[in-house]
Amino acid sequence: MGNRKISERIIHLISVVYKVNKEWLKTGKGDMFSTSMTEVKLEHLAGVFSKLDDLLQDYLIKQANELLDIQKKIKKKRTSNG
């Protein structure tokens, strides 16, 4: 809202926790995120994965492979129709 100046400590915390570019926070210039959203999502997924037991980790891997197969079929269908 522009009512208060944000401290360097808070800017640093936002940057580290949410991987937001400090320059973007301060000036609005540059990329919003210091890492790609894919990297952020991958880190989140790795955190969830590490908390699962072995059986559920195997299940998640199987599901991910099935999603890849579905994605390939969709792309193939789009290519043949397009």
Contacts in CASP RR format, 6 or more apart in sequence:
PFRMAT RR
TARGET T0000
AUTHOR 0000-0000-0000
METHOD contacts of the structure
MODEL  1
MGNRKISERIIHLISVVYKVNKEWLKTGKGDMFSTSMTEVKLEHLAGVFS
KLDDLLQDYLIKQANELLDIQKKIKKKRTSNG
6 25 0 8 1.000
11 22 0 8 1.000
11 25 0 8 1.000
11 26 0 8 1.000
12 22 0 8 1.000
14 20 0 8 1.000
14 25 0 8 1.000
15 21 0 8 1.000
15 22 0 8 1.000
15 25 0 8 1.000
15 34 0 8 1.000
19 33 0 8 1.000
19 34 0 8 1.000
19 35 0 8 1.000
19 39 0 8 1.000
19 40 0 8 1.000
20 32 0 8 1.000
20 33 0 8 1.000
20 34 0 8 1.000
21 30 0 8 1.000
21 31 0 8 1.000
21 32 0 8 1.000
21 33 0 8 1.000
21 34 0 8 1.000
22 34 0 8 1.000
23 29 0 8 1.000
23 30 0 8 1.000
24 30 0 8 1.000
24 31 0 8 1.000
24 32 0 8 1.000
33 40 0 8 1.000
49 57 0 8 1.000
49 60 0 8 1.000
52 60 0 8 1.000
END
